[in-house]
């Protein structure tokens, strides 16, 4: 694959410039290189799974890994188990910096924690030109459409895409500062913050980015023109915060569909155009549009879209042609319209709807801070199949939400009920997979974990129950669950023992408290062993 001669494939473009702005100073390209060489000397000869979430730490760790001749492994699943498995499967090491890591309870075993960054010095370290075919990252999909899948990223492809995207991200006459509310380990943050800062004239900010007050602080120390890199969920949080905001030149959104109403509200409130990025982990960002100006997406320069009926492929320099999982419609040589995602369609009562469109309708309701529909699991053609909806809306009632949805969606897709929650199980960029939502729903259905119980093999109740084949008596199992749940009922409406519990097996109990009853459930290794309905009201 040939690349334009005008593109700089050095590790850092123009290292004499400021690359990162921090609350306590700035980081030039030379300073980042000095820190990266020092970190590289401490790394093993192995790929690296970055644990850090700070853009400066992440950038230096990426540069150090490349100087070491290795590549990084990036996953949006930040659980210790996932990161540890990733490292084991790829012969890699999990690495981070003290004060910028998941915390003691979530650290992968054997993780390497590096000393504070040291950018000091007046020298100009070697800024090597990286081979365009060099593997620099393996990025894993979020698993929103199934299991996470690995995709390789080469240096040349990433640099060319950064240069092409810069013209749309940063069209000002002077270089912009990118202020992100998204993590650098996700493909969105990796491209728009880390890679833009080291590949182009743009600078980025580095600092805490968890809350609206953090975002305002970063915007305040970032020089204008400022570009805010965010997601629909975080944009809604920003608009809901009672804060004043420094001047913003442009707002960039990705990771989830952005509704027109939210985009217009942001433009009116912040006085800046709201742009959406279209892309995927498999190929990266490839197109952009201004949400309030219609559904046409503009392809980046060097990106080509080929359509054959309902099938479409997209290709970019250094990246193989990739079949789109979305249904699109070409609109001229450089534009297309997004019709919907192939596996995003929900079918109920012979009618179809886009799950993304349903979620946009839900979150557009005044008073809804966040929300998502969950399709039925199993036979969607059943007459009893209905959608579920999980909503963060402290000021609303279920009836108000249903009434609002009636005006926006087909009645077939109205949820059977509204489940109010404090938060949804979204990842670092606000993406919510159907799998994560199903697990969340299952946990809510069980209620709160109240504890575990183990009946040891020498327990007196086992002596005659049964000789030679001891089984924990059901009454003992029930008493353990009631005690853990803090229940002392006068009546038990229903109890079922679903399989025998053997001595020394650990039973985990859950309790879901309702108005006049409590549902108690016991599980052994994920399998139900007891279900009971305990009356807590006055018998009729």
N, C-alpha and C positions, 0 to 999 in steps of 0.2 A: 504494500500500500504506500503510495507516494503522498507527501504532505507539502504544503506551500513552503517555499524557502524563506518567507518573511516571518514565520512563526519561531519564537524563541522556545527551545526545548530544554533550557537550563532548569536546574532544580528550583530556583526562584527567579522570576522575571524582575529585572532591574533591582538588585538587592540593596542598592543605596537608598531606596525610598522607604517610607513608613509602610509596613505591611499590616500591623495590628495596632489598634488604639486600646489602651487599658485605662482603668480608673487611676492607676498610679504611674502612668507614663506611656511610652510607646515602644514598639518593637520594630526595628528596621530589619530588612532582609539579612544584612550582615550579622545583626545580633541574633536572629533566629538560627542562622548557620552556625555561629559560634556555640550556641546552646545545643544544637543538634549533633555537632561533632563530639561534644562532651558526653551527651546521652548515648550516642552510638558506641562509645568505648565501653559502656556498661551493659550493653545488650548482648545476649547470646547469639550465635549464628542460627537463628530460627525465625520463622514468621512471627508476627506480633498481633495479639488481640488487644486493641487499646481499651482500657477501662475508663479513661478520662472523659469528662464531658465538657471541660473548658476548651475553647477554641485554640488558645495559645498552647496549652499542654498538648492537645491532640496534634496540632500542626507540627510542633517540634518532634513529637514521637514519630509521626509519619516521615518527616525528613530524616530522622536518625535511622529509622528502619530501612529506608532506601539507601542511605549511605552505608549501611551494613550489608547491602546486597540482598535484602529480604523484601517481603511484602506484608501488607496488613490484611487482617480478616475482619470484616465489618458485619455486624448483626444488630437488628433493631430489638431483638429479644435480649434483654439485659439481665436475665436471671443467672445466678451463679452456676446453676446446672448446665444451662445452654452454653455459656461462655467456656466453661471447663470442658464440656464435650467437644466444642469447636477446637479448642487448643489441642486436646488429645488426638482427635481425628486427623489433624493437619500437622502434628509435630511442632506446635507453636507454643509460645509463652504468653500468658496474660500479663500485661504491664500497665502501670499507671503511676500517679504521683501522689504523695501523701497530701491529704486535704482535698483531693479531687478524685475520689474513688467511691464505689458503691456503698461503703460502710462495712463494718466488721461482720455483720450477719449475712451479707450478700457477696462477699469476696470469694472468687474461685480459689480453691486450695492451690498452694504453690505459686500464687501470683507474685510478680516482681514489682516492688514499689521503689521508685527512683527518687533521688534527692531533689531539692528545689532547683528550678532552672537557673542557669548562670549564663547571661548574655554579655558579661563584662568583657572589655578589651577594645582596642582600636584597630585591630587587624581586619583585613578583608579576606575571609577564608575562601578556599577554592569553591566555586559554584559550578559543579560539574554539569555538563550536558548529558541528559539521560537518553539512552537508546529508545527510539519510539516504540519498539516492539517489546520493551521490558514490562514484565508483569509487576504491577505495583499494588494491586488490591484484588481481593476476592470478596464480593459483596453478596449477601444473602437476602433474598426477598423476605417480606414480612410474613408470608404464609397466609395472606388474606384470601387466596384462592386455593389453598391446600397446604402442603408441607413446604417449608423454606427451601429455595433452590439457589445454588451457588452460581455466580456469574463473574467471570474474570474481567479485569480492567487493565488495559495497557496504557503506558505513559502518553504515547502519541495521540491516542483517541481522546484521552481526558483533556489534554492541552488544547487540541483543536476545538473540542466542544466548549471549553471555557472561553476561548477567544470568540467563538460564534455567539455564545449566549451573552457575552459582555455587551455587545452592541444593543441588545434589547433590555438587559438588566440595568445598564448604566449609560443611557443615551445623552447625558449632560455634556456640556463643553469641557467641564473639569471632572476629574476623577471623583467618584462617589465613595462613601463609606457604608459598608453593608453591616446592618445591625440585626442580628438573628435571635429569634426566640426558639430555634430548633437545634437539636444536638448534632454535633459534627460526625457522629458514627452512622447516622442514617444517610442514605444516598442524597437526599434533598439538601441537608445541611453540609454534607461533604462537598457537593458540587458548588453550592451557592455561597458558602462562607470560606471553607479551607482552600479549595482549588481556585476560586476566583481571586482570592488574596495572593496566592503564590504564582498564579499563571498570568494575571492581567494587571492593569494599572490600579484596580480597585484595592481598597483596604477593608479590613473587617474589624469588628470589636471583639474584645475578650473580657468575660466577667460573668458573674451569676446571672442566670436568665430564667429563673423559675416563676417569677411573679410579675404582674404589671409594673410594680414599683422598680423592679430590677431593669425592666425594659426601658423605662423612662430614664433611669440613671445612665444606661449605656447610650441612649440617644443624646443625652445632655453632654457627655464628654466626647461624642463622635462629631468631627467637623462636618459641616454641610458641603455638598448635598448629601442627605441621608436616605438610604434605601432600607426599608424595614422588610425583613425576610421572616415570614410567619406562616401560620396555618389558619383555616377557618375557625377552629375551636379557640385558638389563642387570640385571634382577631376579635371574636365575640367577647372574650374576657377583657381585652384591652378597652373596647368600647363601653363595657359595663363598669369599668373602674372610674371612680370620681377623681380623676387626675387630669392635669393639663399636660399637653405634649409639645415638645419642640417641633419646629418645622420639619416635615417629612416630604421628600421629593417624589417618592414612589413607594408603593406597597406591593410586595411579591407574596403570592399565596400558592400553596401546593399541598399534597399529601391527602386531600379529600376534596370532594366537589364543593365549590363556593357558590352559594345562592345569590341571585341578582339583588335581592333585598338587602342582604348583609353587605355586599359590595357597595351599593349605593349609600348605605348608612355610613360606611367607612369613608367613602369619598367626601360626603357632606361634612362629616365630623372632623376629618383630618386634613381635608383640602389637598389630597394627593390621589392620582390615578391608581386603581387597584388592578394589578396584572396577575393572571394565573399562568402557572407553568404546567405544561403537559409532558409527562414522561413516565418512565418505569425503571425499576432497578435494573432490569435486563439490559437496557440501552442508555439510560440516563435521560436528562431533559432534552426535548427535541422541538418544542413549539411553545408559543406564548399567545395570550390574547388579553385584551382589556375587557373584563367581564361585563361591564355595563354597556358596552358597545356592540353586543351581539355574540352569536355562537361561533364565528369563524376564528380558527386558530391559524397563526402564521408560523410556518416552519423556520427553524434556524437555517442560516446559510450553511451549506455543505451537507444538509440533511435531505434525504429524498424519500418520498412516499410513493409506493406503487400499489395500485388497487386492481383487483381482478374479481369482479362481482362483490360478494360480501367479505372476501378475504383481502387483507392488506398487509404489506410488509413495509418496514421502515429501515433505512440504512444510513450510516454515517461513516466518515473516514476512520479506519482502524477498528470498526465494529462490524461484525457480520450482519447481514440482513435479518431482521427479527420480525416474526409474524405477530401482529398486534392481537391482543385478546379483546380489544374493543371493536365495536362496529363503527366505522367512519365513512364519510362521504367526501371525496375530493371536491374542492371548489376552486378550480383554476390550478395553475402550476404550483403555487406555493402556499395554498390554503386548504383547510379541510374542516368539516363539521363533525363533532362527536355525537354519534347516535346513541350509544350505550355500551355497556360491558356485556359480553356474551353470557358470562356466568352470573350476571347481576340481576337477571330477570326472574321475577317471582310470578308463578302461575297459581291462581285461585279461582275456582268456579268458572273455568274456561276463559278467564281474563288474565292479561299480563301487565306487569308494572315493573319499572326499574326500582330496585332497592335503594339505590343512591338518590333517586328522585323522591321517593317516599321519605327518606331521612332528611332531605333538604326541606321538604314541606313541613315536617315535624319541627325542625330546629328554627324555622322561620316564624313560628308562632310567637307573638309577644309574651315574654315571661319565661320562655323555655331557654335555659342556659345550655343544655345539651340533651341529646336524645338519640335513640336508634330503634328501628324496627328489627324484630327477629322473626324470620319466616318459620312456618311449621316444619318440624323435623319428622320426615316420614312421608306418609301418603297425603300430598297436597290436594289430591282430587277428592278426598273425603269431604262429606257434607259438614263435618265438624271441624275441619281445618281452619284455623284463624291465625292472624298475625298477633304477635306480642309487641308491646312497646315499653321501653325502659327510658325514663325521663328524669332529668334534673331540672326541677321547676318549683322552688320552695313556695312561691306565691300563688300557684295555680291549683285548681282541683282537677280531678280526672274528668268530670263532666265538661269543664271548660276546654280541656285539651281535645276531647272527642268532638265537641261542637266546632272547634276551629279546624280540625281535620276534615270534617264533613264538607266544608267549603272548598277544600283543596284537593282531595283525593277521591277515587271511586269508593263507594261504600263497601264494596267487597273486601277492600284492604284495611278497613277500620279495625283496630286491635280489639281483641276480646276484652282486655282490661289494660289499665295503665299501671305500671309498677314504678313508683317513685324511688329514686336512689340518690345517694349523696354524690356519686361519681361513677363514670363508666370505665371499664378496664382498657383504656387507650394506651398506646405505646408513646414513646418520646416525642413523636411528631403528630400525635393526635389520631393516629390510624387505629381503627377498631375492626378486628377480624371477626368473621361470623363464628369461628371456632372459639375465640376468647369470649364472645358474648354468650354462646351456648353454655360454656363452663360457668360463667358468671350467673346465668339464669338458673342453672342446676344448683349452684351453691345457695342462691337466694331461696330456692324452693325448699332446701333442707333447713335453712335457718342458720343460727349461730352455732359454732362448735362449742360444746359445753365441757368437753373433756374426754379422757380415755379410761378404759377399765380393763384389767387383766385378772382372770381367775386362775390362780396358780394350781399346779397339778396336785398339791397336797391340801387343797381346800376341803374342809369337812363335807361340803355339799356334794362332792363327787364320789364319795365312798359307795353309795348304792345307786348311782345315776350315771352310768350303768356299770356293773361289775365287768372289768376287762375292756370296756369301751366307754370311758368316761365322756360325758357331754354336759356342758354347763346347763343347769336347769333354767327354763325360761323365766321363772319367777325371780331368780337371782339376777339374771341379765336385766330384767325390767327394773328391779330395785336399784341396780347400779346406775342405770340411765336416769331414773327419777331423782336419785340423790345428786348426781352431777348437774342436773337441770334445776335443782332447788325446788322440786315439786313434792308436795305431800297431799295427793288428791284424795277426795272422798269418793270419787267415781272415775272409772276408766271406760271411755265410750267404746274403744276398739283396740285390740292388740293382735298382731300377727307375728309369728316367729317364722322367718323365711328360709333359714337353713341352720343346721346345728353349729354351735360354737364350741370349739374344743379347748381343753385346758391350755393356758399360756398364750392364747391368741389375744391380740390387742383389738379391742372394740372401740371405735370412735363414735361418740354420740353427738347428734345435732338436735337442736330444739328451735322450732318456729312458733312464736307466740302470736295467737290471733285474739280476737275480741273475747270469745268465751271458751277458748280451748287452746291447747298447746299440742303441736305435732312433734312427736319424738321419733328419731330414727337412729339405728345403730348400723355401722358398717365395719366389715373386716376386709382389709386389702381392697377397698373399693367396691365390695359386694355387699348388698343389703342383707342384714340378718334379723332386724327387728323394725317394725313400724307400729306406732301406737298413737291413738288420739286420746288426750287427757282432758277431761272436762274441768274447766277452771271457773265456770260461771255457776249460777244457781240452777239446779235441776228444775225442769218444768213439771 
